[in-house]
Amino acid sequence: MADFNATKMKGPLAGLRVVELAHVMAGPVGGLMLADMGAEVIKVEKLPGGDDTRRTTPPQIKGESSSFMILNRNKRGIAVNLKSAGGLALIKRLIDKADIVVENYRPGTMEKLGLGYDVLRVTNPGLVYCKITGFGLTGPYAQRAGYDLISQGMSGLMGLTGEGPGRPPVKVGVPVGDVTAGILAATGVLAAYIERLRSGEGQYVDTSLLEASLIHTYWQAALVFATGQSPGPMGSAHPLAAPYQAFQTRDGWLNIGAMSQATWSGVAQVLGLPSLLTDERFITNGARMANREALVDTMSAVTKTNDTDHWVNSFEKAGVPAGPVKNMKQVLQDPQTLARDMVIQVDHPIAGEIDALGLPIKFSHGNGVTRRGAPQYGEHTAEVMRELGYKDSDIEDMVQANAVHVHREATEVIDA
């Protein structure tokens, strides 16, 4: 189990062992968060084929899937045939020595294989087991398969995203349900692990893409609870405040966020429109909300007269939150992004040194360190099996029986 004598420089979760029985995105994001904070994460890939993101290409770097590499760094990887007796025995032996399991297969899959929590807890009562599904393990949709797109539609996100009423539904541009579900999984298993430190008992943690999408609707849910009316898409605008949205400039777009009367006064000052402060349509937030279209037209007429950088600097001096709308390449080259170590370099045995997104949490000491790039398919199968007590001859027998896959170039040649 966890070794708390591990050095702080290895990250706050050093010594914690996690088995990731997960594929594509939500589960691997959870494993990535734990790995980046120092946990030992062993990723179990299916045999044959491995994680489907290995084939989610393009993009590629030297033939390696960028999608797989960005989600699976800092993990050791093993390839196991879960439909074979030898493969199942290997996974059970591995989990017996683990603190945490994260998995995101369809409901019932692990139970059919004999890898459900009720079975595994018998030999590892301290195990924290997290399952990520499309809709959760209870309720009328519990057995449905789920994807990020489906969760965004069913959570209300696609009914809130877009230019306005009467336009086609638009999903959030990133897989917010998948990513958030992975973060919730990491949060949940760590909370359960803290409880285990007190009680000695593990537990089952259950989260879903639907809930991961739904929790982004706090403001909109508050509106429904308060008024009984469902809000719709508002472009970049905010449902509770104005002005709080994107405005066109001479060379791009600018976000302005005036959430208080003080910042609203700053907006009027910077735009050179003192009349906004006495105009009955704009005096209060409620009035500005009711007259949002006129407000936007009045402000846009001014913001279009100068460049984005000019307005960002002017609003900053006035204490008004504002910022440019950037594309992804600009974001990844931004000095603040770089200063926060959100672009890091990872060494991969084939792709070489590649860029990746960093850990979005900083600690005063013991920050996680990037130890390795994403594993090649079956790269650590033999290594992990040896640690579990398998002899080289046993490993070769399982390879021949198609129970495991060993990446020969990255491991010692097994001497049968």
C-alpha positions as CSV (number, residue, x, y, z in Angstrom):
1,M,0.0,0.0,0.0
2,A,1.0,3.7,0.0
3,D,4.5,4.4,1.2
4,F,4.6,7.8,2.9
5,N,8.4,7.7,3.3
6,A,8.6,8.5,-0.4
7,T,10.4,11.7,-1.0
8,K,8.4,14.9,-1.3
9,M,9.9,15.8,-4.7
10,K,8.0,12.9,-6.2
11,G,4.7,14.6,-5.6
12,P,2.1,14.6,-2.8
13,L,0.6,11.2,-3.9
14,A,4.0,9.4,-4.1
15,G,3.6,5.8,-2.9
16,L,0.0,5.5,-3.9
17,R,-0.7,2.7,-6.4
18,V,-3.5,3.2,-8.9
19,V,-4.7,0.6,-11.5
20,E,-6.4,2.3,-14.4
21,L,-8.8,0.0,-16.2
22,A,-9.9,2.8,-18.5
23,H,-9.9,3.9,-22.1
24,V,-10.4,6.9,-24.3
25,M,-10.8,10.0,-22.1
26,A,-12.7,10.3,-18.8
27,G,-10.9,7.5,-17.0
28,P,-7.5,8.3,-18.4
29,V,-8.0,12.0,-17.4
30,G,-8.6,10.8,-13.8
31,G,-5.5,8.6,-14.0
32,L,-3.5,11.5,-15.5
33,M,-4.4,13.8,-12.6
34,L,-3.3,11.2,-10.0
35,A,-0.1,10.3,-11.9
36,D,0.9,13.9,-12.3
37,M,0.6,14.4,-8.5
38,G,3.0,11.5,-8.0
39,A,0.8,8.4,-7.8
40,E,2.1,5.2,-9.5
41,V,-0.5,4.6,-12.2
42,I,-0.5,1.3,-14.0
43,K,-2.7,1.5,-17.1
44,V,-4.3,-1.7,-18.2
45,E,-4.9,-1.8,-22.0
46,K,-7.1,-4.4,-23.7
47,L,-5.6,-7.1,-25.9
48,P,-5.9,-6.9,-28.8
49,G,-5.6,-3.3,-29.9
50,G,-5.1,-1.3,-26.7
51,D,-6.7,2.0,-25.9
52,D,-8.8,3.2,-28.8
53,T,-7.1,6.6,-28.7
54,R,-4.0,4.9,-30.1
55,R,-6.0,4.9,-33.3
56,T,-7.6,8.3,-32.9
57,T,-5.5,9.8,-35.6
58,P,-4.5,12.2,-37.0
59,P,-2.8,14.0,-35.4
60,Q,0.4,12.0,-35.0
61,I,4.0,12.7,-34.1
62,K,6.4,10.3,-35.8
63,G,3.5,7.8,-36.2
64,E,2.4,8.0,-32.5
65,S,-1.1,9.1,-31.6
66,S,-1.0,12.6,-30.1
67,S,-4.4,11.9,-28.5
68,F,-3.0,8.9,-26.6
69,M,0.3,10.6,-25.6
70,I,-1.3,13.7,-24.1
71,L,-3.5,11.7,-21.7
72,N,-1.3,8.9,-20.7
73,R,2.1,10.3,-19.6
74,N,3.5,9.3,-16.2
75,K,1.8,5.9,-16.4
76,R,3.2,2.4,-16.8
77,G,1.3,0.4,-19.4
78,I,0.5,-3.3,-19.6
79,A,-1.6,-5.1,-22.2
80,V,-3.8,-7.9,-20.9
81,N,-6.5,-10.1,-22.4
82,L,-9.3,-9.8,-19.8
83,K,-11.2,-12.6,-21.4
84,S,-8.4,-15.1,-20.6
85,A,-8.0,-16.9,-17.3
86,G,-4.4,-16.0,-17.0
87,G,-5.1,-12.3,-17.8
88,L,-7.8,-12.1,-15.2
89,A,-5.6,-13.8,-12.6
90,L,-2.9,-11.2,-13.3
91,I,-5.3,-8.3,-12.9
92,K,-6.6,-9.6,-9.6
93,R,-3.1,-10.1,-8.3
94,L,-2.3,-6.5,-9.4
95,I,-5.4,-5.0,-7.7
96,D,-4.7,-6.9,-4.5
97,K,-1.6,-4.7,-4.1
98,A,-3.3,-1.5,-5.2
99,D,-4.9,1.4,-3.3
100,I,-7.2,2.7,-6.1
101,V,-8.9,1.4,-9.2
102,V,-10.3,3.7,-11.8
103,E,-12.4,2.2,-14.6
104,N,-14.9,3.5,-17.2
105,Y,-16.2,0.5,-19.1
106,R,-19.9,0.1,-19.8
107,P,-22.0,-0.8,-16.7
108,G,-21.8,-4.5,-15.9
109,T,-18.6,-5.2,-17.9
110,M,-16.2,-5.6,-15.0
111,E,-18.8,-7.6,-13.0
112,K,-19.2,-10.1,-15.8
113,L,-15.4,-10.5,-15.9
114,G,-15.2,-11.1,-12.1
115,L,-13.5,-7.7,-11.5
116,G,-16.4,-6.0,-9.8
117,Y,-15.9,-4.2,-6.5
118,D,-17.7,-6.8,-4.4
119,V,-15.3,-9.4,-5.6
120,L,-12.1,-7.4,-5.3
121,R,-12.9,-6.0,-1.9
122,V,-12.8,-9.5,-0.4
123,T,-9.1,-9.8,-0.8
124,N,-8.4,-6.0,-0.6
125,P,-10.8,-4.5,1.9
126,G,-9.0,-1.2,1.7
127,L,-9.5,-0.8,-2.0
128,V,-11.0,2.5,-3.3
129,Y,-12.8,1.6,-6.6
130,C,-14.1,4.4,-8.9
131,K,-16.5,3.7,-11.8
132,I,-17.2,6.4,-14.4
133,T,-20.3,5.8,-16.6
134,G,-22.5,7.8,-18.9
135,F,-25.3,8.3,-16.5
136,G,-24.4,6.8,-13.1
137,L,-25.2,3.4,-11.6
138,T,-28.7,4.3,-10.4
139,G,-31.8,5.6,-12.2
140,P,-33.6,4.7,-15.4
141,Y,-30.6,5.4,-17.7
142,A,-28.1,3.5,-15.6
143,Q,-27.5,0.8,-18.3
144,R,-27.1,3.2,-21.2
145,A,-23.8,3.8,-22.9
146,G,-22.7,7.4,-22.8
147,Y,-20.4,9.8,-24.7
148,D,-19.5,13.4,-24.0
149,L,-21.7,14.6,-26.9
150,I,-24.7,12.8,-25.4
151,S,-24.1,14.1,-21.9
152,Q,-23.8,17.7,-23.2
153,G,-27.2,17.4,-24.8
154,M,-28.9,15.7,-21.9
155,S,-27.3,17.9,-19.2
156,G,-28.7,21.1,-20.8
157,L,-25.3,22.4,-21.9
158,M,-26.2,22.3,-25.6
159,G,-29.5,24.1,-24.8
160,L,-27.4,26.9,-23.3
161,T,-24.6,27.1,-25.8
162,G,-24.9,29.0,-29.1
163,E,-25.7,32.4,-30.5
164,G,-29.3,32.6,-29.5
165,P,-32.9,31.4,-29.8
166,G,-33.8,29.7,-33.1
167,R,-30.3,28.7,-34.0
168,P,-29.1,25.0,-34.1
169,P,-27.8,23.5,-30.8
170,V,-24.1,23.8,-30.3
171,K,-21.9,21.7,-28.0
172,V,-19.1,23.2,-25.9
173,G,-16.0,23.1,-28.1
174,V,-14.1,20.8,-25.8
175,P,-15.2,17.5,-24.2
176,V,-16.2,19.1,-21.0
177,G,-18.1,16.1,-19.7
178,D,-15.2,13.7,-20.2
179,V,-12.6,16.0,-18.7
180,T,-14.7,17.0,-15.7
181,A,-15.7,13.4,-15.1
182,G,-12.0,12.5,-14.9
183,I,-11.4,15.3,-12.4
184,L,-14.4,14.3,-10.3
185,A,-13.1,10.7,-10.3
186,A,-9.7,11.9,-9.0
187,T,-11.4,14.1,-6.4
188,G,-13.7,11.3,-5.3
189,V,-11.0,8.6,-4.9
190,L,-8.8,10.9,-2.9
191,A,-11.7,11.8,-0.6
192,A,-12.5,8.1,-0.2
193,Y,-8.8,7.4,0.5
194,I,-8.7,10.0,3.2
195,E,-11.7,8.2,4.8
196,R,-9.8,5.0,4.5
197,L,-6.9,6.5,6.5
198,R,-9.4,7.0,9.3
199,S,-11.5,3.8,9.1
200,G,-9.3,1.3,7.3
201,E,-12.1,0.6,4.9
202,G,-12.2,1.2,1.2
203,Q,-15.4,2.1,-0.7
204,Y,-17.0,2.4,-4.1
205,V,-17.1,5.7,-5.9
206,D,-19.6,6.4,-8.7
207,T,-19.7,9.4,-11.0
208,S,-20.8,10.0,-14.6
209,L,-20.5,12.1,-17.7
210,L,-24.1,13.4,-17.2
211,E,-23.3,14.8,-13.7
212,A,-19.9,16.1,-14.8
213,S,-21.7,18.1,-17.5
214,L,-24.6,19.1,-15.3
215,I,-22.5,20.7,-12.5
216,H,-21.4,23.4,-15.0
217,T,-25.0,24.8,-15.0
218,Y,-25.0,26.2,-11.4
219,W,-26.1,29.7,-12.5
220,Q,-28.6,28.4,-15.0
221,A,-30.0,26.0,-12.5
222,A,-30.4,28.8,-10.0
223,L,-32.5,30.7,-12.6
224,V,-34.8,27.7,-13.1
225,F,-35.1,27.1,-9.3
226,A,-35.9,30.8,-8.8
227,T,-38.2,31.5,-11.7
228,G,-39.4,28.2,-13.2
229,Q,-38.2,29.4,-16.6
230,S,-35.5,27.7,-18.6
231,P,-32.8,30.0,-19.9
232,G,-31.6,29.6,-23.5
233,P,-28.4,30.3,-25.4
234,M,-27.0,33.8,-25.1
235,G,-23.8,33.6,-27.1
236,S,-20.9,34.8,-24.8
237,A,-23.2,36.7,-22.5
238,H,-23.9,35.9,-18.9
239,P,-27.4,35.0,-17.6
240,L,-27.0,37.1,-14.4
241,A,-24.9,40.1,-15.3
242,A,-24.3,42.7,-18.0
243,P,-22.0,43.7,-19.5
244,Y,-20.3,40.3,-19.3
245,Q,-19.5,39.0,-22.8
246,A,-17.4,39.4,-25.9
247,F,-17.2,42.6,-27.8
248,Q,-15.8,43.1,-31.3
249,T,-12.7,45.2,-31.6
250,R,-10.8,46.6,-34.6
251,D,-8.7,43.5,-34.9
252,G,-10.5,40.8,-33.0
253,W,-12.7,40.2,-29.9
254,L,-12.5,41.3,-26.3
255,N,-14.2,39.9,-23.2
256,I,-15.4,42.5,-20.7
257,G,-16.6,41.4,-17.3
258,A,-18.4,44.0,-15.2
259,M,-20.0,42.1,-12.3
260,S,-20.4,45.1,-10.0
261,Q,-21.4,48.7,-10.1
262,A,-17.8,49.7,-9.5
263,T,-16.6,47.9,-12.5
264,W,-19.5,49.2,-14.5
265,S,-18.4,52.7,-13.7
266,G,-14.9,51.7,-15.0
267,V,-16.4,50.5,-18.3
268,A,-18.1,53.8,-18.8
269,Q,-14.9,55.7,-18.0
270,V,-12.7,53.7,-20.3
271,L,-15.1,53.8,-23.2
272,G,-15.5,57.6,-22.8
273,L,-19.3,57.2,-22.3
274,P,-20.2,58.9,-19.0
275,S,-23.8,59.1,-20.1
276,L,-24.1,55.3,-19.6
277,L,-24.0,55.9,-15.8
278,T,-27.1,58.2,-15.9
279,D,-29.1,56.4,-18.7
280,E,-32.2,54.8,-17.1
281,R,-31.7,51.8,-19.3
282,F,-28.3,51.0,-17.8
283,I,-28.2,52.4,-14.3
284,T,-28.6,49.0,-12.5
285,N,-27.6,45.5,-13.4
286,G,-31.2,44.5,-13.8
287,A,-31.8,47.4,-16.2
288,R,-28.7,46.5,-18.2
289,M,-29.9,42.9,-18.4
290,A,-33.3,44.1,-19.7
291,N,-31.7,46.3,-22.3
292,R,-28.7,44.1,-23.1
293,E,-29.1,44.5,-26.9
294,A,-29.0,48.3,-26.8
295,L,-26.1,48.2,-24.3
296,V,-24.1,45.9,-26.6
297,D,-24.8,48.1,-29.6
298,T,-23.7,51.2,-27.7
299,M,-20.5,49.7,-26.4
300,S,-19.6,47.9,-29.6
301,A,-19.7,51.1,-31.5
302,V,-16.7,52.2,-29.4
303,T,-14.8,49.0,-29.0
304,K,-14.6,48.6,-32.8
305,T,-12.6,51.8,-33.1
306,N,-9.4,50.4,-31.5
307,D,-7.4,47.2,-31.2
308,T,-7.9,44.5,-28.6
309,D,-4.5,45.2,-26.9
310,H,-5.4,48.9,-26.4
311,W,-8.7,48.0,-24.7
312,V,-7.1,45.3,-22.5
313,N,-4.5,47.7,-21.2
314,S,-7.1,50.5,-20.7
315,F,-9.5,48.3,-18.8
316,E,-6.7,46.8,-16.7
317,K,-5.6,50.3,-15.6
318,A,-9.2,51.0,-14.7
319,G,-9.5,47.8,-12.6
320,V,-12.1,46.3,-15.0
321,P,-11.6,42.6,-15.8
322,A,-11.0,42.2,-19.5
323,G,-9.1,39.9,-21.8
324,P,-8.7,38.9,-25.5
325,V,-10.4,36.0,-27.1
326,K,-7.4,33.8,-28.2
327,N,-7.1,30.8,-30.4
328,M,-5.4,27.7,-29.0
329,K,-2.0,28.4,-30.6
330,Q,-2.0,31.8,-29.0
331,V,-2.9,30.4,-25.6
332,L,-0.1,27.8,-25.7
333,Q,2.4,30.6,-26.5
334,D,1.0,33.1,-23.9
335,P,3.6,34.1,-21.3
336,Q,1.1,33.5,-18.5
337,T,0.5,30.0,-19.7
338,L,4.2,29.3,-19.9
339,A,4.9,31.0,-16.5
340,R,2.4,28.6,-14.9
341,D,4.1,25.5,-16.4
342,M,1.0,24.6,-18.4
343,V,3.1,23.7,-21.4
344,I,5.7,21.1,-20.5
345,Q,8.0,18.8,-22.4
346,V,7.8,15.0,-22.1
347,D,10.2,12.5,-23.5
348,H,8.7,9.7,-25.5
349,P,10.8,6.8,-26.8
350,I,9.5,7.2,-30.4
351,A,8.1,10.7,-30.7
352,G,11.0,12.2,-28.8
353,E,10.6,15.3,-26.7
354,I,7.0,16.5,-27.2
355,D,4.9,19.3,-25.7
356,A,2.0,18.6,-23.4
357,L,-0.4,20.4,-21.0
358,G,1.0,20.6,-17.5
359,L,-0.6,19.9,-14.1
360,P,-3.2,22.7,-13.3
361,I,-2.6,22.5,-9.5
362,K,0.5,23.9,-7.8
363,F,1.7,22.9,-4.3
364,S,4.0,24.9,-2.0
365,H,6.2,21.8,-1.9
366,G,6.2,18.3,-3.4
367,N,4.9,19.3,-6.8
368,G,4.4,16.4,-9.2
369,V,7.2,15.7,-11.6
370,T,7.0,14.4,-15.1
371,R,8.8,11.1,-15.1
372,R,8.0,9.5,-18.4
373,G,6.0,9.8,-21.6
374,A,3.0,7.7,-22.5
375,P,3.8,4.0,-22.6
376,Q,4.1,2.0,-25.8
377,Y,1.6,-0.8,-26.1
378,G,2.6,-3.4,-23.5
379,E,5.8,-1.6,-22.6
380,H,5.7,-2.5,-18.9
381,T,3.8,-5.8,-19.0
382,A,6.9,-7.9,-18.2
383,E,8.2,-5.4,-15.7
384,V,5.0,-5.3,-13.7
385,M,4.5,-9.1,-13.9
386,R,8.0,-9.6,-12.5
387,E,7.2,-7.3,-9.6
388,L,4.1,-9.4,-8.9
389,G,6.3,-12.6,-8.7
390,Y,5.9,-14.0,-12.2
391,K,8.9,-15.9,-13.5
392,D,10.1,-15.2,-17.1
393,S,8.9,-18.6,-18.1
394,D,5.5,-17.8,-16.8
395,I,5.4,-14.5,-18.7
396,E,6.4,-16.2,-22.0
397,D,3.8,-18.9,-21.5
398,M,1.1,-16.1,-21.1
399,V,2.4,-14.3,-24.2
400,Q,2.1,-17.6,-26.2
401,A,-1.4,-18.1,-24.8
402,N,-2.4,-14.6,-25.9
403,A,-3.1,-13.6,-22.3
404,V,-0.7,-10.7,-22.3
405,H,1.3,-8.6,-24.8
406,V,4.9,-7.7,-24.2
407,H,6.6,-4.9,-26.1
408,R,9.8,-6.6,-26.9
409,E,11.9,-3.6,-27.9
410,A,11.2,-1.8,-24.7
411,T,11.8,-4.7,-22.3
412,E,14.5,-7.3,-21.7
413,V,14.1,-10.3,-24.0
414,I,12.3,-12.9,-21.9
415,D,14.4,-16.0,-21.5
416,A,11.9,-18.8,-21.6
